[in-house]
Amino acid sequence: MLRFRLEPAKEQEQKLLHTFRLCRKMYNQALEERITSYRQHGVSIHYTDQQNRLPAWKREHPEYKDIHSQVLQNVLQRLDQAFVNFFEKRAGFPSFKDKFCFRSITYSQARPSYFREDGSVFLPKIGRVKMIAHQPFDAASVKIINVKFHDGRWYVNLTYVTEAVAPLREIQNAAGIDLGLLSLIATSDGEFFENPQWLQKSEKSLKRMQRQLSRKKKGSKNREKAKHELQGAHDHVANQRKDHLHKVSRSLMDRYDLICMEDLQVKGMMKNHRLVKSIANASWGKLATYLEYKAKNAGKQLIKVPPHHTSQLCSAGCGTLVKKDLLVRIHQCPTCGLDIDRDVNAAINILQRGLEIVRQAG
């Protein structure tokens, strides 16, 4: 996925904001329809049911004729995914959205003709909008266009499909990485990447802004302004985290042909209420995603290995399991005498397991 800045004209910006408002209204009414149907009749309504009623919806609400059909379909798809996440216990029950929670639209069937060499993108029902493309891309490969208003700026996210995969390189440099909370990463070479803990650093100011928001009168302009400022602060933290993860993943990919990491079940680990905030802030899953697609583009490999006993097993090869809790940061083997940082010891074990998987794959 590529993200570029958008610079819509004032009239185009008003059209986009109007589209956001109507999409939010439709999302909330579709959610209300599902809830009412189940409570009154015990019948569950699904995406296909609501999607098939879109033509009738447009006839009943003429203002929706100004909204592209793909955008409206995506609104219903988002609601359907929210229910899927709820039933799979990945999220709470879907909630009604205010204007601060619906700030993007999606065109699911992009065409090459939407893009021009003058640096613009055509958005159906909106017009041709100036796009700041800071790097070249294959317009024919773009399948999905997502327009987002984020932190006071407009962006376009281009999701593309490419059949070309870089050929695998010969493995000359390999590393295992252990994911942690004190340090974000420890490598089998003994290197540590810091965990800046952006959320913890901003938590005090975020709580203050939240208190200020709660004191504002509902429906007032001051409350709207305070809510916008709070959202901007959260967006800033998210941007800091993403930037750091991109730099870490790029640094690793530039140096190693093979990277081995634990196949952690982050979803299960998030159930620990004492660690949930720290795990979410570390964003291990997002780091794995960045490593995976960068490896594929560079012809390198990312291998995930079973995580059991990586911290306890002695990496010197003696086979001893040295049990220790999270407070013990040094691995000291009573059998062979190895004295090493526990995270580095785990990273070495992860590397050894990854190399074994490569050898077996032959």
DONUDREN-269717 format. One record per residue (C-alpha): x, y negated, z negated; residue number from 1. Coordinates in pm, whole numbers, plus 50000, padded with zeros to 5 digits. Layout:
+-------+-------+-------+-----+
:    xx :    yy :    zz : seq :
+-------+-------+-------+-----+
:     X :     Y :     Z : NUM :
...
+-------+-------+-------+-----+
END
This chain:
+-------+-------+-------+-----+
:    xx :    yy :    zz : seq :
+-------+-------+-------+-----+
: 50000 : 50000 : 50000 :   1 :
: 50120 : 49650 : 50083 :   2 :
: 50007 : 49330 : 49912 :   3 :
: 50019 : 48993 : 50086 :   4 :
: 49903 : 48646 : 49986 :   5 :
: 49592 : 48503 : 50149 :   6 :
: 49525 : 48134 : 50209 :   7 :
: 49155 : 48106 : 50291 :   8 :
: 49011 : 47774 : 50399 :   9 :
: 48774 : 47608 : 50154 :  10 :
: 48465 : 47729 : 50342 :  11 :
: 48607 : 48084 : 50358 :  12 :
: 48682 : 48075 : 49987 :  13 :
: 48322 : 47981 : 49914 :  14 :
: 48202 : 48271 : 50133 :  15 :
: 48427 : 48513 : 49945 :  16 :
: 48310 : 48392 : 49606 :  17 :
: 47949 : 48414 : 49724 :  18 :
: 48017 : 48771 : 49838 :  19 :
: 48160 : 48854 : 49495 :  20 :
: 47845 : 48722 : 49326 :  21 :
: 47611 : 48924 : 49547 :  22 :
: 47821 : 49239 : 49512 :  23 :
: 47822 : 49204 : 49133 :  24 :
: 47445 : 49155 : 49136 :  25 :
: 47401 : 49467 : 49348 :  26 :
: 47634 : 49672 : 49124 :  27 :
: 47435 : 49574 : 48814 :  28 :
: 47099 : 49646 : 48977 :  29 :
: 47222 : 49983 : 49108 :  30 :
: 47341 : 50067 : 48756 :  31 :
: 47007 : 49960 : 48610 :  32 :
: 46829 : 50179 : 48866 :  33 :
: 47031 : 50484 : 48762 :  34 :
: 46970 : 50424 : 48392 :  35 :
: 46597 : 50361 : 48434 :  36 :
: 46546 : 50666 : 48657 :  37 :
: 46711 : 50896 : 48406 :  38 :
: 46540 : 50749 : 48098 :  39 :
: 46188 : 50742 : 48244 :  40 :
: 46189 : 51046 : 48473 :  41 :
: 46496 : 51250 : 48375 :  42 :
: 46623 : 51221 : 48734 :  43 :
: 46984 : 51138 : 48813 :  44 :
: 47044 : 50911 : 49112 :  45 :
: 47366 : 50960 : 49309 :  46 :
: 47567 : 50760 : 49560 :  47 :
: 47402 : 50917 : 49865 :  48 :
: 47055 : 50825 : 49737 :  49 :
: 47146 : 50460 : 49688 :  50 :
: 47354 : 50438 : 50006 :  51 :
: 47061 : 50564 : 50214 :  52 :
: 46845 : 50283 : 50073 :  53 :
: 47086 : 50007 : 50177 :  54 :
: 46888 : 49913 : 50494 :  55 :
: 46571 : 49871 : 50287 :  56 :
: 46769 : 49673 : 50028 :  57 :
: 46882 : 49429 : 50297 :  58 :
: 46525 : 49383 : 50418 :  59 :
: 46407 : 49310 : 50063 :  60 :
: 46701 : 49078 : 49994 :  61 :
: 46778 : 48881 : 50315 :  62 :
: 47083 : 48716 : 50159 :  63 :
: 47266 : 49051 : 50183 :  64 :
: 47263 : 49033 : 50562 :  65 :
: 47567 : 48809 : 50523 :  66 :
: 47760 : 49092 : 50353 :  67 :
: 47932 : 49357 : 50564 :  68 :
: 47788 : 49708 : 50524 :  69 :
: 48128 : 49859 : 50434 :  70 :
: 48159 : 49615 : 50146 :  71 :
: 47816 : 49710 : 50009 :  72 :
: 47890 : 50082 : 50045 :  73 :
: 48211 : 50035 : 49850 :  74 :
: 48018 : 49865 : 49568 :  75 :
: 47806 : 50179 : 49531 :  76 :
: 48115 : 50399 : 49556 :  77 :
: 48273 : 50208 : 49267 :  78 :
: 47963 : 50266 : 49055 :  79 :
: 47962 : 50634 : 49146 :  80 :
: 48330 : 50664 : 49052 :  81 :
: 48257 : 50494 : 48720 :  82 :
: 48006 : 50770 : 48641 :  83 :
: 48254 : 51037 : 48751 :  84 :
: 48513 : 50890 : 48514 :  85 :
: 48256 : 50888 : 48234 :  86 :
: 48147 : 51250 : 48281 :  87 :
: 48511 : 51362 : 48303 :  88 :
: 48579 : 51171 : 47979 :  89 :
: 48831 : 50937 : 48138 :  90 :
: 48629 : 50625 : 48051 :  91 :
: 48326 : 50503 : 47864 :  92 :
: 47974 : 50471 : 48000 :  93 :
: 47960 : 50228 : 48299 :  94 :
: 47888 : 49873 : 48188 :  95 :
: 47721 : 49580 : 48355 :  96 :
: 47966 : 49339 : 48519 :  97 :
: 48002 : 48967 : 48474 :  98 :
: 48172 : 48748 : 48733 :  99 :
: 48512 : 48798 : 48571 : 100 :
: 48491 : 49174 : 48619 : 101 :
: 48408 : 49179 : 48989 : 102 :
: 48682 : 48999 : 49178 : 103 :
: 48750 : 49213 : 49484 : 104 :
: 48582 : 49355 : 49794 : 105 :
: 48688 : 49640 : 50021 : 106 :
: 48659 : 49709 : 50393 : 107 :
: 48705 : 50084 : 50428 : 108 :
: 48747 : 50102 : 50807 : 109 :
: 49009 : 49855 : 50922 : 110 :
: 49091 : 49809 : 51290 : 111 :
: 49423 : 49708 : 51453 : 112 :
: 49243 : 49415 : 51619 : 113 :
: 49183 : 49263 : 51274 : 114 :
: 49551 : 49159 : 51263 : 115 :
: 49729 : 48906 : 51481 : 116 :
: 50093 : 48812 : 51524 : 117 :
: 50014 : 48459 : 51406 : 118 :
: 49989 : 48602 : 51053 : 119 :
: 49613 : 48622 : 51008 : 120 :
: 49363 : 48892 : 50922 : 121 :
: 49000 : 48910 : 51031 : 122 :
: 48755 : 48977 : 50750 : 123 :
: 48408 : 49066 : 50886 : 124 :
: 48139 : 48815 : 50780 : 125 :
: 48417 : 48585 : 50645 : 126 :
: 48630 : 48500 : 50947 : 127 :
: 48996 : 48499 : 51038 : 128 :
: 49203 : 48414 : 50729 : 129 :
: 49567 : 48307 : 50707 : 130 :
: 49784 : 48583 : 50563 : 131 :
: 50142 : 48542 : 50433 : 132 :
: 50300 : 48868 : 50552 : 133 :
: 50646 : 48869 : 50392 : 134 :
: 50742 : 49197 : 50561 : 135 :
: 50651 : 49373 : 50887 : 136 :
: 50384 : 49644 : 50890 : 137 :
: 50213 : 49869 : 51143 : 138 :
: 49863 : 49727 : 51194 : 139 :
: 49749 : 50048 : 51365 : 140 :
: 49821 : 50245 : 51045 : 141 :
: 49613 : 50022 : 50815 : 142 :
: 49296 : 50203 : 50711 : 143 :
: 49160 : 50001 : 50418 : 144 :
: 49158 : 49626 : 50348 : 145 :
: 49099 : 49509 : 49991 : 146 :
: 49061 : 49137 : 49920 : 147 :
: 49124 : 49032 : 49560 : 148 :
: 49111 : 48711 : 49360 : 149 :
: 49375 : 48748 : 49092 : 150 :
: 49518 : 48494 : 48847 : 151 :
: 49383 : 48202 : 49050 : 152 :
: 49525 : 48330 : 49381 : 153 :
: 49397 : 48529 : 49678 : 154 :
: 49558 : 48855 : 49788 : 155 :
: 49497 : 49122 : 50048 : 156 :
: 49593 : 49484 : 49976 : 157 :
: 49652 : 49695 : 50287 : 158 :
: 49627 : 50071 : 50243 : 159 :
: 49786 : 50250 : 50535 : 160 :
: 49846 : 50605 : 50650 : 161 :
: 50167 : 50707 : 50817 : 162 :
: 50247 : 51046 : 50959 : 163 :
: 50618 : 50980 : 50964 : 164 :
: 50802 : 51113 : 50659 : 165 :
: 51173 : 51051 : 50625 : 166 :
: 51378 : 51374 : 50656 : 167 :
: 51515 : 51504 : 50327 : 168 :
: 51869 : 51404 : 50250 : 169 :
: 52137 : 51635 : 50123 : 170 :
: 52143 : 51625 : 49743 : 171 :
: 52470 : 51463 : 49638 : 172 :
: 52355 : 51278 : 49328 : 173 :
: 52086 : 51410 : 49095 : 174 :
: 51952 : 51294 : 48761 : 175 :
: 51700 : 51398 : 48501 : 176 :
: 51499 : 51128 : 48328 : 177 :
: 51328 : 51147 : 47990 : 178 :
: 51035 : 50910 : 47940 : 179 :
: 51015 : 50744 : 47602 : 180 :
: 50866 : 50459 : 47401 : 181 :
: 51173 : 50308 : 47233 : 182 :
: 51361 : 50319 : 47564 : 183 :
: 51147 : 50349 : 47875 : 184 :
: 51390 : 50596 : 48032 : 185 :
: 51700 : 50787 : 47930 : 186 :
: 51893 : 50953 : 48213 : 187 :
: 52104 : 51268 : 48210 : 188 :
: 52404 : 51039 : 48278 : 189 :
: 52350 : 50871 : 47942 : 190 :
: 52199 : 50549 : 48077 : 191 :
: 51902 : 50380 : 47910 : 192 :
: 51639 : 50153 : 48066 : 193 :
: 51470 : 49923 : 47818 : 194 :
: 51101 : 49915 : 47742 : 195 :
: 51023 : 49539 : 47732 : 196 :
: 50687 : 49603 : 47557 : 197 :
: 50520 : 49312 : 47731 : 198 :
: 50183 : 49377 : 47568 : 199 :
: 50323 : 49381 : 47214 : 200 :
: 50510 : 49056 : 47278 : 201 :
: 50195 : 48885 : 47401 : 202 :
: 49955 : 49047 : 47155 : 203 :
: 49957 : 48759 : 46907 : 204 :
: 49868 : 48497 : 47168 : 205 :
: 49611 : 48730 : 47329 : 206 :
: 49436 : 48777 : 46995 : 207 :
: 49436 : 48401 : 46938 : 208 :
: 49282 : 48342 : 47283 : 209 :
: 49024 : 48613 : 47214 : 210 :
: 48924 : 48443 : 46888 : 211 :
: 48894 : 48110 : 47066 : 212 :
: 48673 : 48271 : 47330 : 213 :
: 48445 : 48429 : 47069 : 214 :
: 48381 : 48086 : 46914 : 215 :
: 48267 : 47931 : 47243 : 216 :
: 47895 : 47897 : 47309 : 217 :
: 47764 : 48161 : 47546 : 218 :
: 47686 : 48021 : 47891 : 219 :
: 47894 : 47707 : 47837 : 220 :
: 48165 : 47581 : 48070 : 221 :
: 48415 : 47591 : 47783 : 222 :
: 48345 : 47963 : 47735 : 223 :
: 48390 : 48023 : 48107 : 224 :
: 48719 : 47835 : 48102 : 225 :
: 48842 : 48025 : 47795 : 226 :
: 48748 : 48358 : 47951 : 227 :
: 48934 : 48269 : 48269 : 228 :
: 49244 : 48176 : 48067 : 229 :
: 49229 : 48504 : 47874 : 230 :
: 49196 : 48702 : 48195 : 231 :
: 49492 : 48515 : 48339 : 232 :
: 49702 : 48603 : 48033 : 233 :
: 49617 : 48973 : 48069 : 234 :
: 49698 : 48954 : 48441 : 235 :
: 50035 : 48800 : 48358 : 236 :
: 50122 : 49089 : 48127 : 237 :
: 50018 : 49340 : 48395 : 238 :
: 50234 : 49164 : 48654 : 239 :
: 50535 : 49167 : 48420 : 240 :
: 50490 : 49541 : 48365 : 241 :
: 50456 : 49618 : 48737 : 242 :
: 50759 : 49408 : 48825 : 243 :
: 50974 : 49588 : 48569 : 244 :
: 50859 : 49932 : 48682 : 245 :
: 50933 : 49846 : 49044 : 246 :
: 51285 : 49736 : 48952 : 247 :
: 51350 : 50050 : 48746 : 248 :
: 51218 : 50285 : 49016 : 249 :
: 51417 : 50105 : 49286 : 250 :
: 51736 : 50123 : 49080 : 251 :
: 51694 : 50499 : 49033 : 252 :
: 51611 : 50566 : 49398 : 253 :
: 51909 : 50366 : 49520 : 254 :
: 52147 : 50587 : 49319 : 255 :
: 52004 : 50938 : 49326 : 256 :
: 51892 : 51181 : 49597 : 257 :
: 51704 : 51397 : 49347 : 258 :
: 51521 : 51279 : 49037 : 259 :
: 51367 : 51523 : 48791 : 260 :
: 51110 : 51417 : 48534 : 261 :
: 50866 : 51580 : 48294 : 262 :
: 50518 : 51667 : 48414 : 263 :
: 50353 : 51493 : 48122 : 264 :
: 49977 : 51513 : 48062 : 265 :
: 49939 : 51144 : 47983 : 266 :
: 49560 : 51172 : 47959 : 267 :
: 49587 : 51411 : 47666 : 268 :
: 49861 : 51209 : 47498 : 269 :
: 49641 : 50898 : 47508 : 270 :
: 49407 : 51064 : 47259 : 271 :
: 49665 : 50995 : 46987 : 272 :
: 49529 : 50667 : 46850 : 273 :
: 49866 : 50581 : 46694 : 274 :
: 50050 : 50596 : 47027 : 275 :
: 49781 : 50505 : 47278 : 276 :
: 49878 : 50137 : 47300 : 277 :
: 50250 : 50212 : 47338 : 278 :
: 50189 : 50482 : 47600 : 279 :
: 49957 : 50257 : 47799 : 280 :
: 50210 : 49975 : 47786 : 281 :
: 50492 : 50203 : 47908 : 282 :
: 50278 : 50307 : 48209 : 283 :
: 50450 : 50639 : 48269 : 284 :
: 50193 : 50738 : 48529 : 285 :
: 50249 : 50421 : 48731 : 286 :
: 50626 : 50472 : 48717 : 287 :
: 50584 : 50827 : 48850 : 288 :
: 50369 : 50692 : 49135 : 289 :
: 50632 : 50434 : 49228 : 290 :
: 50910 : 50693 : 49220 : 291 :
: 50706 : 50937 : 49429 : 292 :
: 50628 : 50709 : 49721 : 293 :
: 50974 : 50552 : 49723 : 294 :
: 51132 : 50897 : 49730 : 295 :
: 50912 : 50999 : 50023 : 296 :
: 50998 : 50686 : 50220 : 297 :
: 51371 : 50731 : 50156 : 298 :
: 51393 : 51105 : 50228 : 299 :
: 51470 : 51181 : 49865 : 300 :
: 51301 : 51413 : 49616 : 301 :
: 51108 : 51372 : 49293 : 302 :
: 51048 : 51696 : 49104 : 303 :
: 50828 : 51732 : 48797 : 304 :
: 50923 : 52006 : 48553 : 305 :
: 50746 : 52172 : 48257 : 306 :
: 50798 : 51950 : 47949 : 307 :
: 50801 : 52213 : 47674 : 308 :
: 51103 : 52211 : 47438 : 309 :
: 51306 : 51963 : 47647 : 310 :
: 51389 : 51764 : 47331 : 311 :
: 51443 : 52068 : 47108 : 312 :
: 51652 : 52293 : 47335 : 313 :
: 52027 : 52243 : 47324 : 314 :
: 52145 : 52126 : 47667 : 315 :
: 52496 : 52276 : 47622 : 316 :
: 52363 : 52615 : 47725 : 317 :
: 52378 : 52797 : 47392 : 318 :
: 52000 : 52841 : 47392 : 319 :
: 51944 : 52707 : 47041 : 320 :
: 51618 : 52534 : 46957 : 321 :
: 51685 : 52248 : 46715 : 322 :
: 51349 : 52135 : 46576 : 323 :
: 51320 : 51767 : 46489 : 324 :
: 51047 : 51508 : 46454 : 325 :
: 51027 : 51178 : 46641 : 326 :
: 51221 : 50991 : 46372 : 327 :
: 51535 : 51200 : 46436 : 328 :
: 51713 : 51034 : 46726 : 329 :
: 52026 : 51252 : 46744 : 330 :
: 52046 : 51613 : 46865 : 331 :
: 52294 : 51807 : 46651 : 332 :
: 52331 : 52172 : 46743 : 333 :
: 52438 : 52400 : 46453 : 334 :
: 52549 : 52671 : 46699 : 335 :
: 52778 : 52495 : 46948 : 336 :
: 52828 : 52164 : 46766 : 337 :
: 52682 : 51941 : 47039 : 338 :
: 52615 : 51591 : 46904 : 339 :
: 52418 : 51376 : 47149 : 340 :
: 52126 : 51133 : 47172 : 341 :
: 51804 : 51334 : 47168 : 342 :
: 51664 : 51160 : 47478 : 343 :
: 51982 : 51221 : 47678 : 344 :
: 51974 : 51584 : 47566 : 345 :
: 51617 : 51609 : 47695 : 346 :
: 51711 : 51442 : 48025 : 347 :
: 51990 : 51697 : 48081 : 348 :
: 51746 : 51982 : 48018 : 349 :
: 51500 : 51823 : 48262 : 350 :
: 51773 : 51798 : 48527 : 351 :
: 51870 : 52162 : 48480 : 352 :
: 51509 : 52274 : 48522 : 353 :
: 51469 : 52061 : 48832 : 354 :
: 51785 : 52199 : 48992 : 355 :
: 51660 : 52552 : 48921 : 356 :
: 51335 : 52473 : 49101 : 357 :
: 51533 : 52345 : 49401 : 358 :
: 51749 : 52661 : 49406 : 359 :
: 51445 : 52887 : 49392 : 360 :
: 51280 : 52692 : 49675 : 361 :
: 51592 : 52773 : 49868 : 362 :
+-------+-------+-------+-----+
END
